[in-house]
C-alpha cells in the first residue's frame, strides 16, 4: 500500500482525551456524528473515513493490516494514546491495530464484531448454521443502479428497496451516494469503491493472525446488539485471550447497527466506560 496515503477525518471537541471512531463496511466517519456530539463536551473526537469509503483514498486491495497501519500513522501524529472505537469492519481494524501497536491506545471499544473468521455467507447462529449475508446483494444492487437516470435521492431509495428492504439500512447506504457536480444537473456517484469491495468481500470475513503472543492489556469495552448474530457466546474465549481486560455489554432491542438503533443507550454505555477509564487514571 502507498505510504503516502492519508485518511480523511474531522474532529469535534476542543479539549479532553482523544477518541477516534472507525465505521463499518459501506459507512463513513460521519455515521458517528450523533455519538461524537454527545462526547465532544469532554473529549476531542476524530471521525475517520477508512480506505475506499467516504473522502479517503481508494486502494488496490482490502487488507486489515494495511488499514490498521494507515490508522496507526494518523494516531502517532497526536503524540498521546487515544481511545479507539470501531464498529464491524472498523472494529476488526481497531483490534488489529491494538494487537500490533498497543502503545498508541489508551482504551479500546469494539462494536458488534469478534476477532474471528466469519462464514462466507456472513452472520452466524448458536447452532453453527450460517445465515445469508446481505452485503453481496447490497453491492450488486448499488452497482446495478443507473446513476445517470436518477432525478432525486428518492429515486435511488426506490431502486434499492427490493434488495435492501430496511429503510434504516437504505438510508445508511445512500449517505455514500453524492452528486459529482455543483449544480442541479450534476450527476451522481458512489463514494464507495464498489468494484474492489465486491471483489474482496471475502477478505473482510477473516481476521489476521496477531503477532506471536500479542495481547492488548488495556481496558476494553465490547458492545454487542442483543439481536445480532455477530457476537456469540463461543467468541468470548478468543476475545479474552487477546484482550484480557474486556467487559461485554449486550444492548437490548438492537441488531448489528447497535449505535444507530439504540443511540442513547449506546452513548450512555460509552460514557460510563470512559468515566471509569479516566477516573482510574486520576
C-alpha positions as CSV (number, residue, x, y, z in Angstrom):
1,X,0.0,0.0,0.0
2,X,1.2,3.5,-0.8
3,X,2.9,5.1,2.2
4,X,1.7,8.5,1.2
5,X,-2.0,7.6,1.7
6,X,-3.7,9.7,4.3
7,X,-7.2,9.0,5.7
8,X,-9.8,11.8,5.8
9,X,-11.2,12.7,9.1
10,X,-12.8,15.6,11.1
11,X,-12.6,16.4,14.8
12,X,-15.3,17.5,17.2
13,X,-14.5,19.0,20.6
14,X,-11.7,21.3,21.6
15,X,-10.3,19.7,24.8
16,X,-10.1,16.5,26.7
17,X,-8.7,13.0,26.0
18,X,-8.7,12.0,22.4
19,X,-11.0,9.5,20.8
20,X,-11.0,8.1,17.3
21,X,-14.0,6.3,15.6
22,X,-13.9,3.8,12.8
23,X,-17.0,2.9,10.8
24,X,-18.1,-0.4,9.3
25,X,-18.4,-1.6,5.7
26,X,-20.3,0.9,3.5
27,X,-20.0,3.5,6.1
28,X,-18.0,6.7,6.7
29,X,-16.9,8.8,9.6
30,X,-19.9,11.0,9.7
31,X,-22.1,8.0,10.6
32,X,-20.7,8.5,14.2
33,X,-21.7,12.2,14.3
34,X,-24.6,11.8,16.8
35,X,-22.4,9.8,19.2
36,X,-19.5,12.2,18.7
37,X,-21.6,15.3,19.6
38,X,-22.6,13.5,22.8
39,X,-19.0,13.2,23.8
40,X,-17.4,16.4,22.4
41,X,-18.0,18.3,25.7
42,X,-15.4,16.1,27.4
43,X,-13.3,14.7,24.5
44,X,-11.7,15.5,21.2
45,X,-13.4,13.1,18.9
46,X,-12.0,12.3,15.4
47,X,-14.2,10.5,12.9
48,X,-12.2,8.8,10.2
49,X,-13.1,7.5,6.7
50,X,-11.5,4.2,6.1
51,X,-9.9,3.4,2.7
52,X,-12.4,3.0,-0.2
53,X,-15.1,4.8,1.8
54,X,-16.1,8.5,2.2
55,X,-13.4,11.0,1.3
56,X,-10.5,8.7,1.9
57,X,-8.3,7.3,-1.0
58,X,-9.1,4.2,-2.9
59,X,-6.6,1.4,-2.8
60,X,-5.9,-1.7,-4.8
61,X,-6.8,-4.3,-2.2
62,X,-8.8,-4.8,1.0
63,X,-6.5,-5.8,3.9
64,X,-7.0,-5.3,7.7
65,X,-3.3,-4.9,8.5
66,X,-3.0,-2.2,5.8
67,X,-6.0,-0.4,7.1
68,X,-4.6,-0.6,10.7
69,X,-1.3,0.7,9.6
70,X,-3.0,3.8,8.0
71,X,-5.0,4.5,11.1
72,X,-1.8,4.0,13.3
73,X,0.1,6.5,11.2
74,X,-2.6,9.1,12.0
75,X,-2.7,8.2,15.7
76,X,1.0,8.6,16.0
77,X,0.8,12.2,15.0
78,X,-1.3,13.0,18.1
79,X,1.6,12.2,20.4
80,X,-0.8,10.7,23.0
81,X,-2.7,7.4,23.4
82,X,-6.3,7.5,22.2
83,X,-9.5,5.6,22.9
84,X,-10.2,3.8,19.7
85,X,-13.8,2.8,18.8
86,X,-14.6,0.6,15.9
87,X,-17.8,-1.0,14.5
88,X,-17.9,-4.2,12.5
89,X,-15.2,-3.9,9.8
90,X,-13.9,-0.9,11.7
91,X,-13.9,-3.0,14.9
92,X,-11.6,-5.5,13.2
93,X,-9.3,-2.7,12.1
94,X,-9.2,-1.4,15.7
95,X,-8.4,-4.8,17.2
96,X,-5.7,-5.4,14.6
97,X,-4.1,-2.1,15.5
98,X,-4.4,-2.7,19.2
99,X,-2.6,-6.0,18.9
100,X,0.2,-4.5,16.8
101,X,0.6,-1.0,18.2
102,X,-0.8,-1.2,21.7
103,X,1.3,1.9,22.8
104,X,-1.0,4.1,20.6
105,X,-4.2,3.2,22.5
106,X,-5.4,4.1,26.0
107,X,-8.5,2.0,25.7
108,X,-10.4,0.1,23.0
109,X,-14.2,-0.2,22.2
110,X,-15.3,-2.9,19.8
111,X,-18.9,-2.8,18.5
112,X,-20.7,-5.9,17.4
113,X,-17.8,-7.9,15.9
114,X,-15.4,-10.5,17.2
115,X,-11.7,-11.3,16.4
116,X,-12.7,-14.4,14.4
117,X,-13.3,-15.6,10.9
118,X,-17.0,-15.4,9.8
119,X,-18.7,-17.8,7.4
120,X,-18.6,-16.7,3.8
121,X,-22.3,-16.2,3.9
122,X,-22.0,-13.7,6.7
123,X,-23.7,-14.0,10.1
124,X,-24.0,-16.9,12.4
125,X,-26.3,-18.7,14.8
126,X,-25.6,-20.6,18.0
127,X,-26.2,-24.0,16.3
128,X,-23.4,-23.2,13.8
129,X,-25.9,-22.7,10.8
130,X,-24.9,-20.0,8.5
131,X,-27.1,-17.1,7.7
132,X,-27.2,-15.5,4.3
133,X,-25.2,-12.3,4.3
134,X,-26.9,-9.3,2.6
135,X,-23.6,-7.5,1.8
136,X,-23.0,-9.0,-1.6
137,X,-26.6,-8.3,-2.6
138,X,-26.2,-4.7,-1.4
139,X,-23.2,-4.2,-3.6
140,X,-24.9,-5.8,-6.6
141,X,-27.9,-3.5,-6.1
142,X,-25.8,-0.4,-5.8
143,X,-23.8,-1.3,-8.9
144,X,-26.9,-2.1,-10.8
145,X,-28.4,1.4,-10.3
146,X,-28.4,3.6,-13.4
147,X,-27.0,6.7,-11.8
148,X,-27.5,8.7,-15.0
149,X,-31.2,8.1,-14.8
150,X,-31.6,9.4,-11.2
151,X,-33.6,12.6,-10.7
152,X,-33.5,12.5,-6.9
153,X,-32.4,10.6,-3.9
154,X,-35.9,9.3,-3.6
155,X,-35.4,7.5,-7.0
156,X,-32.2,5.9,-5.6
157,X,-34.1,4.8,-2.5
158,X,-36.8,3.2,-4.6
159,X,-34.2,1.4,-6.7
160,X,-32.7,-0.2,-3.6
161,X,-35.9,-1.2,-2.0
162,X,-36.1,-4.8,-3.2
163,X,-32.5,-5.7,-2.3
164,X,-32.5,-3.6,0.9
165,X,-35.9,-3.7,2.5
166,X,-34.8,-1.9,5.7
167,X,-35.4,1.8,5.5
168,X,-32.7,2.4,8.0
169,X,-30.1,0.4,6.0
170,X,-31.1,2.1,2.8
171,X,-30.6,5.5,4.4
172,X,-27.2,4.3,5.7
173,X,-26.1,3.2,2.2
174,X,-27.4,6.3,0.4
175,X,-25.2,8.5,2.6
176,X,-22.4,7.5,0.3
177,X,-24.3,8.5,-2.9
178,X,-23.4,12.1,-3.8
179,X,-23.7,14.4,-6.8
180,X,-20.4,14.8,-8.6
181,X,-21.2,18.3,-9.8
182,X,-22.0,21.5,-8.0
183,X,-25.2,22.4,-9.8
184,X,-28.6,20.6,-10.0
185,X,-27.6,19.0,-13.3
186,X,-24.5,17.3,-11.7
187,X,-24.5,13.5,-11.9
188,X,-24.5,11.0,-9.1
189,X,-21.6,8.9,-7.9
190,X,-20.8,6.4,-5.1
191,X,-18.1,7.3,-2.6
192,X,-17.6,3.6,-2.1
193,X,-15.2,1.6,-4.2
194,X,-17.8,-0.9,-5.1
195,X,-15.8,-2.9,-7.5
196,X,-13.0,-3.5,-5.0
197,X,-15.3,-4.2,-2.1
198,X,-17.3,-6.6,-4.2
199,X,-14.1,-8.4,-5.3
200,X,-12.5,-8.6,-1.9
201,X,-15.7,-9.1,0.3
202,X,-14.4,-12.5,1.3
203,X,-11.3,-10.9,2.8
204,X,-13.4,-8.9,5.2
205,X,-14.8,-12.0,6.9
206,X,-11.4,-13.0,8.2
207,X,-9.2,-11.7,11.0
208,X,-5.4,-11.5,10.6
209,X,-3.3,-13.7,12.9
210,X,-1.8,-11.5,15.6
211,X,1.9,-11.3,16.3
212,X,3.0,-14.3,18.3
213,X,2.0,-13.8,22.0
214,X,0.4,-10.4,21.3
215,X,-2.3,-9.1,23.6
216,X,-3.8,-5.7,24.3
217,X,-3.9,-5.4,28.1
218,X,-5.6,-2.0,28.4
219,X,-9.3,-1.6,29.2
220,X,-11.7,-2.9,26.5
221,X,-15.5,-2.4,26.2
222,X,-17.2,-4.9,23.9
223,X,-20.7,-3.8,22.9
224,X,-23.0,-6.2,21.0
225,X,-26.6,-5.9,19.8
226,X,-28.7,-8.5,21.7
227,X,-30.5,-9.3,18.4
228,X,-27.3,-9.7,16.4
229,X,-25.5,-12.9,15.5
230,X,-22.1,-11.3,15.1
231,X,-21.1,-11.8,18.7
232,X,-21.9,-15.3,20.1
233,X,-21.1,-16.9,23.4
234,X,-18.4,-19.0,21.9
235,X,-16.5,-15.9,20.8
236,X,-15.8,-14.9,24.4
237,X,-12.8,-17.2,24.8
238,X,-10.9,-15.8,21.9
239,X,-11.8,-12.2,22.9
240,X,-10.5,-12.8,26.5
241,X,-7.3,-14.5,25.1
242,X,-6.4,-11.4,23.1
243,X,-8.0,-8.7,25.2
244,X,-7.8,-9.9,28.8
245,X,-9.4,-6.8,30.3
246,X,-12.7,-7.0,28.3
247,X,-16.2,-6.1,29.6
248,X,-19.0,-7.3,27.4
249,X,-22.3,-5.3,27.2
250,X,-25.3,-6.5,25.2
251,X,-27.8,-3.8,24.2
252,X,-31.4,-4.9,24.1
253,X,-33.6,-4.2,21.1
254,X,-30.5,-3.7,18.9
255,X,-29.0,-5.6,16.0
256,X,-25.7,-5.2,14.2
257,X,-26.0,-1.4,13.8
258,X,-26.4,-1.0,17.6
259,X,-25.2,2.6,17.8
260,X,-27.8,3.6,15.2
261,X,-30.6,1.5,16.6
262,X,-30.1,2.5,20.3
263,X,-28.0,5.6,20.2
264,X,-29.0,6.9,23.7
265,X,-28.2,3.5,25.4
266,X,-25.0,3.2,23.3
267,X,-23.9,6.7,24.3
268,X,-24.6,6.2,28.0
269,X,-22.8,2.8,28.0
270,X,-19.8,4.5,26.3
271,X,-19.8,7.4,28.7
272,X,-19.8,5.2,31.8
273,X,-16.9,3.2,30.4
274,X,-14.9,6.4,29.6
275,X,-15.6,7.9,33.1
276,X,-14.3,4.7,34.7
277,X,-11.2,4.6,32.5
278,X,-10.2,8.2,33.0
279,X,-11.2,8.3,36.7
280,X,-9.0,5.3,37.3
281,X,-6.1,7.2,35.7
282,X,-6.6,10.0,38.3
